[in-house]
Amino acid sequence: QVQLVESGGGLVQPGGSLRLSCVASESIFRIYTMAWYRQAPGKQRELVATINSGASATNYVDSVKGRFTISRDNAKNTLYLRMSNLKPEDTAVYYCNDPAGVVFQWGRGTQVTVPS
């Protein structure tokens, strides 16, 4: 399986911004729809946003619409999530993967903490 490494998380005050990155170890990344997920303590993993291989179509869960932007740079095998106007309920470990979850190995994720 192709490895994924997420980074860019941290502690940010409400209303702040972060940009997460996810780097794939192989260029096969370029042909797959990719997604960002998050998992808050005691909750199931949640799909946050998706982007198709050509970056022409994106989708978001309602709770992040207008605040988060998913993008990708296929030349760098990298997926991004720009997060703004962060809220305490955005606190979670954020992961990337393709929605089928078959080709790519789940990474360790990156922690985002927004204190209340």
N, C-alpha and C positions, 0 to 999 in steps of 0.2 A: 504494500500500500504506500501511497504517496504521503509524505509527512507534511504537516501544517504547523506553523509556529506563530502564535498570536503575541502581540505586544502593544504597548501604548496605554494600558490602563493606569489607574492611580486614584488618589483621593482628590476630589474636586468639590467645591462648595456648590450648593444649589444655584442654578442659573449659569453655571460654568460650562466649559466645552472640553472635549477630548477628541483625539483622532486615533482610532485603533487600526492596527495593521495586521495582516495575516499573510505570511509568505509560504508558498508551496515549494517543495523540494524539486519538482519536475514540471516541465513546460506543458504537460498534459492538462494542467490547470486551465489553460487557455480555451479548451473546448467545452468546459463544463459550466452550467449554471451553478453559482455559488451562493452561500447564505451566511448570515450571522445569526447565532443563537445566543441565548443567555439563560443562566440558571441561578436563581436566587436561593438563599438558604431555605431548605425545607420544601422547595417547590420543584416541579418538573421543568426540564429544559424547554424553553420557549423559542419558537422561530420569530426572529425580529425583522429580518429583511432579506430579500433575494435580488439577484441581478443575473441576467442571462449572459451567455458567453461573449456576446458582442457589446455588452453594456448598453443595449438599446431599450431594455425593459427592466424596470425595478418594481418591487412591491414591498409594502411595509405593514406591520401590525398596526392597528389603529392607535395604540397608545404612544407610538413614536412618530407618527406622521407629522410632517412639518418641523420636526426637531432633529431627526437623524437622516443622513444621506449615505447610501451605499455606493461605492464606486470600485473600479478595478483598473489595474495597469497590467495588461497581459504581457507586455515586454519584460516586466519585472516579476511576473508570476505572483502578483500581490493584490490582495483584496483590502479595501479600506472601509471604515465606518466612521463618518464624521458625526459626532454627537454634540448637540448644543442645547441650551436651556435644560440642563440636566436636573432631574428630580430625585428625591430619596428613593422612590420606587424603581429607579433605574439601577440601583445597586445590585450587582450580580457578577458572576464570572461569565465572560463573553468568549464564545467559541466561533470558529468558522468551519464550514464543511460544505459539501454538495448535498442537496436535499435528499438524495438517495442514500447517502451515507455508506457507500460501498467502495468507492475508489480511494478515498482519502482516509488516513488514520486520524482520529480525533487528537487534537493537540491538548496541551495543559490549560489552555485558556488564559485570559488576562483579567485580573480583578478590577472592577470599577466600583468605587465606593463614594456615595453621595450622602453625607450626613444630614439628618433631619434637624 
